[in-house]
Amino acid sequence: MEFEPKWIAWEITRRCNLKCVHCRSSSTLKVNDHPDFPFSEATRIIDDIVSYASPVVVLSGGEPLLRADVFDIARYGTDKGLRMCLATNGTLVTQPICEQIKAAGIKMVSLSLDGAKAETHDNFRNQPGAFAGVMNAIRLFNENQIPFLINSSFTIRNRDEIPEIYQLVKSLGASAWYMFMIVPTGRGEDIMGELIPEKVYDEILEWHYKVEKEENELLMRPTCAPHYYRIVRQKAKEEGNIFKRRNLKFSTGGSKGCLAGQLICLIDVDENILPCSYFPKSAGNLKTASFKEIWENSALFHELRDFKSYKDNCGRCEFVNVCGGCRARAYAMTGDYLAQEPFCSYIPGKALAAGK
């Protein structure tokens, strides 16, 4: 199957104990409009998924540790043969939580770290003590031999700390570091003016390439920055070498840019299937259709998989098969998910040759 679901983020709650400036779902501690679904519905969804595919499933939110049955859900998925993972902000992690993570068979935990110091991270997460909470979670994970990776999201307010965060992550024993270039959805719409400028965006990706090329211990991968994969190929060709990238089973796999609706998707708390965590448009709902039906027959997914339907420079770009542009960012900033990637300044070779 060319477009096989490899990785599913599953929003099992919209509740959260933080109010992060970039939150895609604008989660709050009390949620009335998007309540948690019951455990019986969780098992039904897992049964539906495993009848069709065997993807990595990441229990997310909101803050998934606010659900009393989060480890029951994880254990059920593990027993069904799924590789179950957990995405948490880290502030609620305790020794008993670590013991439950291991008992549930959770294979990897992701933590968020958006600053090299407490002031920066706490500002990004809108919560004093958030940084200390993450550091405590990391200490406990190391003591309990629980594999973890770190996600870091960036705007202009914390972009100067990128190299410091990288060094900090290396020192903490993480399995991987994912550098997220935020997509302005949810609460992120309120900080549209903080998006990293196009020129600086490219400079950051080139920095990442240079560092990753020399990195032998930590898996690094920029996320929501699909034209990084164009840069990798261009740089490797210029330098006359092959840039080999390691794989991690928590990852979305492969060395391609935007995978939304192609290899990955999000199931939100209302049971909508979205192309990715930052793409607020439903391809279908699991209350009325099976995962298989939606994955194979959704008109939205078919459009995202048809690279010939992409517009402007993305549509004519010779790197469309390895990049594709961020469809969620195009949708958030232009209202058209097939539009050109807003942050990419590359002029396709075909367009240049044609004088366009």
N, C-alpha and C positions, 0 to 999 in steps of 0.2 A: 504494500500500500504506500503510494507516494506521500500522501499527507496523513500520517498516522499520529494519533495523539500520544505524545511522549511525556508531557508534563502538565499537570492541572493544579492551579491554585484554587483553593476552596475556602471561600469566606464563610466560616461557620458561625460567625457572629458579627454584628455591626457595632457592638459595644466596645469601648476602649477607655482605659484610664488615663490616656494622654490626649493632647490636642495639637498634634504635629502640624506645622505650617503648610506641609505639602500633601496632607492626607487625601488620597484619591476618593475615599468614601465619606469624608467629613464625619468620622465616627465620634460618638459621644458615649458617656457612661450609661445613660438611659436612652433606649431607643424604642419608640412606640410604633413608628410606621414600618419598620423592618425587623420584626421580632425574630428571635432564634427559632429554628425549626426543631421539632422533637427528635429524640434519638431514633425512633422508629423510622422517621423519614431519612435520617442519615444512613441507616443500614440499607434502606431501599435504593438510595442513590448509589451507594457502593456496589450493591449487587448489580445494578444496571450498568455501571461502568465496567466491572470485571467480566460481564457477559460479552463484552465487545473488545476490550483492550486492557493493557496492563501498564498504565502510565505511572510515573512518579506522582504522588498526591501530596501537596503541601497544605496542611491545615493552617489557615490564616484568618485574618479579621480586618478591622477591629483587632482586639487582643484575644486570641483563642483561649488563653489560660483563664479567661473570665467564665468560660463554660465549664460547669461542674462535670460534664460527661465528655470532655475533650479527649481524655485518655481511653474511654470506652470506644469512642469513634475510631481512634488510632488503632487500638487493639483489634477491632473488628476488621479494619482494612488490612492490617498485618496478617491476620488469620486467613484472609481471602487471597493472600499472595501479593498484595500491593506494597511498594516501597513507600512507607509513610514518613513524612517529614513535618516539621513544625516551624512556623515563622512567628517570633515573639519579639516584643520590644525589650524584654529582659528584666523589667522592673519587678515582676511578680515571681521570679525564679527563686526557689528555696531548696534546701536539701530534700525534703519530701517530694517536691516537684521533680527533681532529678531522678529520684528512685522510680517515680511513676513514668517518666519518659523512657527509662530503660525497660521497665516492665511491659510497656505498651509496644515495644519493638520499634520505636521511632529511630530512624537511621541517621538523620541529620537535623540540626536545628539552625535556623538563621536568626541572627541578631542584627539590630540596626545601630550604627555608630556614625554620627554625622559631625563629629568634631574631635580634634586631637586633645581637647581640654574640656573640662566640665562646662565652662561658660558658653562655649559655642554649641555643644550638643544640647544642653538644657534649653538654650534659646530656640534652637530648631524644633525641639520637642515640646516647647511651652510648658516645661515642668522642672522646677528645681529638684535636684537629686536624681534625675533620669540617667545621667552619666554614671553616677555611683552605682545605680541599679544594674546597668550593663556590665560594669567592671566586676560586680559581685557575681552576676550570672556566669561570666567567663571564668572566674575563679572556681565556681562550683562545677562547671562543665569540665574543666581540666582535672579537678580532683576526682570526678566521677567517670572520667574517660568517655565523655559524650562528645562526639564530633560536632563541630559548629563552624559555620561560615559567617562572614560579616558583610552586610549591605551598607553602603554609604551613599546618601543622596545629596546632590549639590545644586546650589544656586550661587549667586554672587556673594551672599552673606557668609559662605563658608568655603568658597573655592580656593582661597589662599592656603587652606590647611590640607589640601589634597596630598601633597608629599608627606606631611607629618602623619596624617591618618594612615597612609600606606605603611610607614615605618612602624607605627603603633600596632597595626593589625598583625604585621609580621612577628612582633615581639610577644603577641598574646596567644599564639598557638592555634590560630584559625586555619581551617583547611582551604579556605578560599576568600577572596575579596572581590565583591561586585560593586563597581563604581556606577551609580545610577545618575543619569542626566535626566532630571525630573520632567515629567509631562504634566502640563498645567490642567489637571482635572480635579474635581472635588474642591477641597479647600485650596488646592494649588492654584486655582483660578484667581484667588485673591493676591497672589504674589507673582502675577504675570510679569510685572516690571522687574522682578529679580532673576529672570531667566538669564543664563550665561550668554553673552553676546556671541554671535556666529564666529568671529575671528578667534576669540578666546576659547570657544568650544573646540575648534580645530587644534589649537595649541595644546589643549588638555589631552586630546586623543593622540596626538603625536608624542606627547610626554609618556602616555600610557604605553604606546608601542615600544618606545626605547627601554622603559623599565621592564615591561613584560618579557621582552626579548632576552634580557639578562637574568630574569628570575627563574630559579631552579626548584624552589621549594613551595612557594605559594601560588595557587591557581588564581589568575587575575582575569577579569572579564568586564569590560564596560557594558552597561545594560541600558536599553532605550537609546542607544547611540549606534544605529545600524551601519552608518557609513564608515564606522571604524573598520569594518571588514573590507571595504574598498581600500582604505589607507594601508591596511596590513598587506594586501596584495600588491599595491603600488610600491610600497617601501621594500618589500621582499624582492620584487623584480629589479628595482634600482640597485639593491645591494647584492644581487646575484645569489641569494640563498633562499632556502625553503624554511618558512617560519612554522614550526610544528607547535600545536597547542594541545596541552593535556586535557583530558576529560575528567569530569567528576559526576557521579551518578545523580547528585542533587540538581545538576545544571540542566538547562533546556536542551543541551546536546548540539553537536555540530559547530561549524564556524560560519554561521550565516547571521545576518542582521535581524530584521523584523520577522518573528515567527508567529505573530498573532493570527490565530485561526488556521495555522498551517501545521504546527507541531504542538502548540500550547493553547490554553484557554483558561478562563476563570469561571467558576461557578459561584454566583453571588448568593447571599443569604436568602434571597427570594426565589432561588433556583433558576435564575436566568443564566444562560451560557453566553459569556462575553468573549471576544477574541483574545483579550489579555486583561491584566489588572487595571490598565489605564484607558481602556476603550469602552466608554459607557453606552454601548449599543448592543442590544440583545440579538443573538442568532436564533433563539428559541428558549422554551422553558421546560424543565424536566417534570413539571406537574402535568403537562399535556403531551409530551413527546419523549421518546427514549433518547439517551445520549447518542446512540448510533444514528438515529434518524436526523438529529440536529447536526451532528458532525459531518455526515455525508451529504445532506440535502439542503442545508441552509444557503439561501441566496447570498447572504452576507459573506459567509465563508468561501463560497465559490468565487465571488468578486475578489476577495483578498488573495486567492490562490491563482488568479488570472493576471499575471504580471503585464500582459499586453493591455490591460484596462487602466494601468496607472498613467497618470497625466503629466504633461510638461516634461521637465528634465528627468524625473523618475521613469517616466514611460519610455524615454528614448535612451536611457543610460545603459552602457555596456556592462555595468556592474549590478543591474537590477536583480539578477538571480542570486547574488551574494549579499546584497544590501537590502533593497526594497524600500528604503526610507521608513521612518517610524509612522505607521498608519494611524496610531493613536494621537501623535503630536499633530499630524496633518489635520485630523478631525477636530482636535481641540482648538487649533489656531486658525483654521480656514472654514470649518464646517463641512469639508469634503474629505473623506478618508482615502480617496484615491488621488488626492492632490499631491503635488511635489512636497518632499520633506522640507519643512520650513527652515531648518538649521543647516542645510547642506548647500555649500557654495560651488560645488563641483560642476563644471560645464562638460557634459558628456562628449566624448570624442566624436560620436556620430553627428551630434548637433553642431559641433565646432567645424567639422569637415564640410557640413552642408551650409555653413554660414548663418546658422539660426541663432 
